[in-house]
Amino acid sequence: MHIPLRLSSLLFAASLATGCLGAETDVDTLQATEQSATDPTFRVYNIVEAVLPAANYDGVAGNECIALLNPEHRLRKIILVEPAGAGGTCALNAYTAGTAFSFTWGDSSVYQGSAGITALRAALSDTDGAVHRLTGSLTSEAATLAHLQAFLTQSDTQQASEIGTFTANRVHSLYDFEGQEEVSAEAAYQAVSVHQPCENPGSPTLEARVHNGFVYGYTAGNTGSCHSGWFTRHHSYNRNWRLVYRYDYSE
């Protein structure tokens, strides 16, 4: 997930600079950029994958609650670490897998300590999550998530109509996704690209369509000319990569 171009703070800025049309940047560089993002006002929207109750997971004195989060269309997942209060109380305890909340970078800090990071990832069966300490507050996104889920029950025509009105943020078909989503994103990008000699093959684009912090879908498009005839391609997908609209024109 699935987001101005600030779905994932500095990572999305990097993606714009190195996007589908530009020179590609090493993935480790993008991950380092993500991990060191410093804009305190940027709000990160997340769907929870797992929450573990208070215990000593990192081997450092004191108990903590931890959560594995799937942020909206970042390259990496986030592991959020919250010091446990009296009786093991934590703000994270209010959430379970499948729920959603947001927080700003100013409400977190990058976790320091390689041994602790390794232990925290192991506790959540994760290998690469960006580990952050929770230093401020969380905001429930239950209403926003309910709206998103209701949107996905609409017809393809209804979804396509709404997707076109949402904020468009440029994404990279490879660096901003992983796993099956990367496969789907690259297929969408290639579907509007030209694969034959043309005097003007156009400039294919892939954009995430964002509403209230969450990605509702994607649009891919391209316009150019081949053999002195113009062509236009515009495809819309919902966030599950279901094709909900397709327009292909050529002269």
Residue pairs with C-beta under 8 A, 6 or more apart in sequence:
1 47
1 70
1 71
1 72
1 73
1 74
1 181
1 214
1 215
1 239
2 72
2 73
2 181
2 208
2 214
2 215
2 239
3 12
3 45
3 72
3 73
3 169
3 208
3 210
3 213
3 214
3 215
5 12
5 13
5 16
5 169
5 170
6 12
6 13
6 39
6 42
6 169
7 72
7 73
7 74
7 169
7 171
7 208
7 210
7 215
8 34
8 44
8 71
8 72
8 73
8 74
8 75
8 176
9 34
9 37
9 39
9 42
9 44
9 105
10 33
10 34
10 36
10 37
10 38
10 39
11 30
11 33
11 34
11 37
11 74
11 75
11 176
12 169
12 171
12 176
14 25
14 29
14 30
14 33
15 30
15 170
15 171
15 172
15 175
15 176
16 170
17 25
18 24
18 25
18 30
18 172
18 175
19 170
19 171
19 172
20 172
20 173
20 189
20 204
20 205
20 206
21 203
21 204
24 174
24 175
25 175
27 75
27 175
30 75
30 175
31 75
31 76
31 128
31 130
34 74
34 75
34 76
34 130
35 110
35 130
36 110
37 105
38 105
39 105
40 104
40 105
40 106
41 104
41 105
41 106
42 104
42 105
43 102
43 103
43 104
43 213
44 71
44 72
44 78
44 102
44 103
44 104
44 105
45 71
45 72
45 100
45 102
45 141
45 144
45 213
45 214
46 69
46 70
46 71
46 72
46 78
46 100
46 101
46 102
46 103
47 69
47 70
47 72
47 98
47 99
47 100
47 145
48 67
48 68
48 69
48 70
48 95
48 96
48 97
48 98
48 99
48 100
48 101
49 67
49 68
49 69
49 70
49 77
49 97
50 67
50 68
50 97
50 124
51 65
51 66
51 67
51 68
51 92
51 93
51 95
51 96
51 97
52 65
52 66
52 67
52 123
52 124
53 65
53 88
53 90
53 93
54 63
54 64
54 65
54 84
54 88
54 89
54 90
55 63
55 64
56 62
56 63
56 64
57 64
57 66
57 119
57 120
57 123
58 64
58 81
58 113
58 115
58 116
58 117
58 119
58 120
59 115
59 116
59 119
60 113
60 116
62 83
62 84
63 83
63 84
63 88
64 81
64 82
64 83
64 84
64 90
65 81
65 82
65 84
65 88
65 90
65 92
65 93
66 79
66 80
66 81
66 82
66 92
66 120
66 123
66 124
67 79
67 80
67 82
67 92
67 95
68 77
68 78
68 79
68 124
68 126
68 129
69 77
69 78
69 79
69 80
70 77
71 77
71 78
72 210
72 213
72 214
72 215
73 171
73 176
73 177
73 208
73 215
74 176
75 175
75 176
75 177
75 178
76 128
76 129
76 130
77 126
77 128
77 129
77 130
78 129
78 130
78 131
78 132
79 111
79 120
79 121
79 124
79 126
79 129
79 130
79 131
79 132
80 92
80 103
80 108
80 132
80 133
80 134
81 111
81 120
81 131
81 132
81 133
81 134
82 90
82 91
82 92
82 133
82 134
83 133
84 90
91 134
91 137
91 138
92 134
92 138
94 138
94 140
95 101
95 138
95 140
99 140
99 142
99 145
100 140
100 141
100 142
100 144
100 145
100 214
101 138
101 139
101 140
101 141
102 138
102 139
102 141
102 213
103 134
103 136
103 137
103 138
103 139
104 136
106 136
107 134
107 135
107 136
107 137
107 138
108 132
108 133
108 134
108 135
108 136
109 132
109 133
109 135
110 130
110 131
110 132
110 133
111 117
111 120
111 131
111 132
111 133
116 131
117 131
120 129
120 131
121 127
121 128
121 129
121 131
141 213
141 214
144 212
144 213
144 214
145 214
147 212
148 211
148 214
148 216
148 239
151 159
151 162
151 216
151 238
152 159
152 238
152 239
152 240
154 162
156 242
156 244
156 245
157 244
157 245
159 216
159 217
159 236
159 238
159 244
160 236
160 244
160 245
162 216
163 209
163 216
163 217
163 218
163 219
163 236
163 238
163 244
163 245
164 209
164 219
164 236
166 209
166 210
166 211
166 216
166 217
167 209
167 210
167 211
168 207
168 208
168 209
168 210
168 219
169 207
169 208
169 209
169 210
170 205
170 206
170 207
171 177
171 185
171 206
171 207
171 208
171 218
172 206
173 182
173 185
173 186
173 188
173 189
173 206
174 182
174 185
174 186
176 185
176 208
177 184
177 185
181 241
184 237
184 241
185 206
185 218
185 241
188 206
188 218
188 220
188 235
188 237
188 241
189 204
189 206
189 220
191 220
191 233
191 235
192 204
192 205
192 220
192 221
192 222
192 233
192 234
192 235
193 201
193 204
193 222
194 201
194 202
194 222
194 224
194 226
194 231
196 226
198 224
198 225
198 226
198 227
199 225
199 226
199 227
199 228
200 224
200 225
200 226
201 224
201 226
202 222
202 223
202 224
202 231
203 222
203 224
204 220
204 221
204 222
205 219
205 220
205 221
205 222
206 218
206 219
206 220
207 218
207 219
207 220
208 215
208 217
208 218
209 215
209 216
209 217
209 218
209 219
210 216
215 239
216 238
216 239
217 236
217 237
217 238
217 239
217 244
218 236
218 237
218 239
218 241
219 234
219 235
219 236
219 237
220 233
220 234
220 235
220 237
221 232
221 233
221 234
221 235
222 231
222 232
222 233
223 230
223 231
223 232
223 233
224 230
224 231
225 231
226 250
229 250
229 251
230 249
230 250
230 251
231 248
231 249
231 250
231 251
232 247
232 248
232 249
232 250
233 247
233 248
233 249
234 245
234 246
234 247
235 243
235 245
235 246
235 247
236 243
236 244
236 245
236 246
237 243
237 244
238 244
